[in-house]
Amino acid sequence: MPWVILTDDGEIAGRLTLSGIVRGPFQSCSMGYWLAEDQTGKGLATEAVRAAVIFAFTKLELHRVQAETLIENVASRSVLAKTGFEQYGLAPRYLKIAGSWKDHLVFQRLNDSVR
Ligand SMILES: CC(C)(COP(=O)(O)OP(=O)(O)OC[C@H]1O[C@@H](n2cnc3c(N)ncnc32)[C@H](O)[C@@H]1OP(=O)(O)O)[C@@H](O)C(=O)NCCC(=O)NCCS
């Protein structure tokens, strides 16, 4: 489920996608997001993640949203902390980024605490 993230002026600032939506006993999805470099630091990703999580738990009726970050991605970790995600592990060589398999921190947000 793809979205664009807009500025207050309606310009496209980035993208957020909920993918891998799995039903059955899992009721879970994965979330990914990015912003144009000149749109970072304004809280846009935090606002977009909040909206996507509410959508996932209310409209999609999912139980869980997961997200991953590179260990050094301080900004993304901060977005997830501010939106109620908890880190539950470290996945070795999880995604191929710029040609090499990188370790990632793995986070989840469960729908028992919509904020
Ligand atoms: C990660 C990303 C989505 C964050 O979006 P954002 O709208 O800038 O997030 P916020 O404005 O809410 O800022 C998040 C926090 O990170 C801090 N921050 C921003 N850039 C930073 C940097 N380069 N280094 C350290 N901290 C940084 C902000 O000051 C803010 O701190 P606070 O929570 O204490 O206020 C954006 O930087 C981005 O698109 N990065 C490239 C793609 C990417 O990493 N996507 C996520 C993959 S997991």
The ligand as an SDF file (V2000), in Angstrom:
LIG
                    3D

 48 50  0  0  0  0  0  0  0  0999 V2000
   14.8880    8.8910    8.1950 C   0  0  0  0  0  0  0  0  0  0  0  0
   14.0280   10.0310    7.6810 C   0  0  0  0  0  0  0  0  0  0  0  0
   12.7720    9.4380    7.0340 C   0  0  0  0  0  0  0  0  0  0  0  0
   13.6550   10.9190    8.8760 C   0  0  0  0  0  0  0  0  0  0  0  0
   12.6580   11.8370    8.4640 O   0  0  0  0  0  0  0  0  0  0  0  0
   12.4600   13.3030    9.1340 P   0  0  0  0  0  0  0  0  0  0  0  0
   11.1560   13.8520    8.6640 O   0  0  0  0  0  0  0  0  0  0  0  0
   13.6850   14.1000    8.8960 O   0  0  0  0  0  0  0  0  0  0  0  0
   12.3270   12.9560   10.6430 O   0  0  0  0  0  0  0  0  0  0  0  0
   12.1500   14.0170   11.8020 P   0  0  0  0  0  0  0  0  0  0  0  0
   12.1190   15.4190   11.2380 O   0  0  0  0  0  0  0  0  0  0  0  0
   11.0170   13.5630   12.6420 O   0  0  0  0  0  0  0  0  0  0  0  0
   13.5170   13.8720   12.5550 O   0  0  0  0  0  0  0  0  0  0  0  0
   13.7960   12.7400   13.2800 C   0  0  0  0  0  0  0  0  0  0  0  0
   14.8730   13.0340   14.3010 C   0  0  0  0  0  0  0  0  0  0  0  0
   16.1400   12.7680   13.7020 O   0  0  0  0  0  0  0  0  0  0  0  0
   16.9850   13.9100   13.8450 C   0  0  0  0  0  0  0  0  0  0  0  0
   17.8240   13.9230   12.6800 N   0  0  0  0  0  0  0  0  0  0  0  0
   17.4950   14.2710   11.4290 C   0  0  0  0  0  0  0  0  0  0  0  0
   18.5560   14.0810   10.6170 N   0  0  0  0  0  0  0  0  0  0  0  0
   19.5650   13.6140   11.3980 C   0  0  0  0  0  0  0  0  0  0  0  0
   20.9160   13.2270   11.1720 C   0  0  0  0  0  0  0  0  0  0  0  0
   21.4340   13.2660    9.9480 N   0  0  0  0  0  0  0  0  0  0  0  0
   21.6440   12.7870   12.2160 N   0  0  0  0  0  0  0  0  0  0  0  0
   21.1270   12.7440   13.4560 C   0  0  0  0  0  0  0  0  0  0  0  0
   19.8520   13.0800   13.7380 N   0  0  0  0  0  0  0  0  0  0  0  0
   19.0910   13.5140   12.7180 C   0  0  0  0  0  0  0  0  0  0  0  0
   16.0390   15.0780   13.9210 C   0  0  0  0  0  0  0  0  0  0  0  0
   16.6390   16.1740   14.5570 O   0  0  0  0  0  0  0  0  0  0  0  0
   14.9370   14.4840   14.7720 C   0  0  0  0  0  0  0  0  0  0  0  0
   15.3460   14.4590   16.1270 O   0  0  0  0  0  0  0  0  0  0  0  0
   14.2870   14.5110   17.3340 P   0  0  0  0  0  0  0  0  0  0  0  0
   13.4160   13.2870   17.1810 O   0  0  0  0  0  0  0  0  0  0  0  0
   15.1080   14.4650   18.5460 O   0  0  0  0  0  0  0  0  0  0  0  0
   13.4870   15.7650   17.1400 O   0  0  0  0  0  0  0  0  0  0  0  0
   14.7650   10.8720    6.6080 C   0  0  0  0  0  0  0  0  0  0  0  0
   15.9570   11.3620    7.1990 O   0  0  0  0  0  0  0  0  0  0  0  0
   15.1100   10.1070    5.3470 C   0  0  0  0  0  0  0  0  0  0  0  0
   14.2970   10.0170    4.4320 O   0  0  0  0  0  0  0  0  0  0  0  0
   16.3020    9.5320    5.2840 N   0  0  0  0  0  0  0  0  0  0  0  0
   16.7490    8.7820    4.1140 C   0  0  0  0  0  0  0  0  0  0  0  0
   15.9420    7.4910    3.9030 C   0  0  0  0  0  0  0  0  0  0  0  0
   15.8430    6.6710    5.1470 C   0  0  0  0  0  0  0  0  0  0  0  0
   16.7680    6.5720    5.9330 O   0  0  0  0  0  0  0  0  0  0  0  0
   14.6580    6.0690    5.3060 N   0  0  0  0  0  0  0  0  0  0  0  0
   14.3750    5.2150    6.4500 C   0  0  0  0  0  0  0  0  0  0  0  0
   14.9180    3.8660    6.2360 C   0  0  0  0  0  0  0  0  0  0  0  0
   14.7020    2.8860    7.6960 S   0  0  0  0  0  0  0  0  0  0  0  0
  1  2  1  0
  2  3  1  0
  2  4  1  0
  2 36  1  0
  4  5  1  0
  5  6  1  0
  6  7  2  0
  6  8  1  0
  6  9  1  0
  9 10  1  0
 10 11  2  0
 10 12  1  0
 10 13  1  0
 13 14  1  0
 14 15  1  0
 15 16  1  0
 15 30  1  0
 16 17  1  0
 17 18  1  0
 17 28  1  0
 18 19  1  0
 18 27  1  0
 19 20  2  0
 20 21  1  0
 21 22  1  0
 21 27  2  0
 22 23  1  0
 22 24  2  0
 24 25  1  0
 25 26  2  0
 26 27  1  0
 28 29  1  0
 28 30  1  0
 30 31  1  0
 31 32  1  0
 32 33  2  0
 32 34  1  0
 32 35  1  0
 36 37  1  0
 36 38  1  0
 38 39  2  0
 38 40  1  0
 40 41  1  0
 41 42  1  0
 42 43  1  0
 43 44  2  0
 43 45  1  0
 45 46  1  0
 46 47  1  0
 47 48  1  0
M  END
$$$$
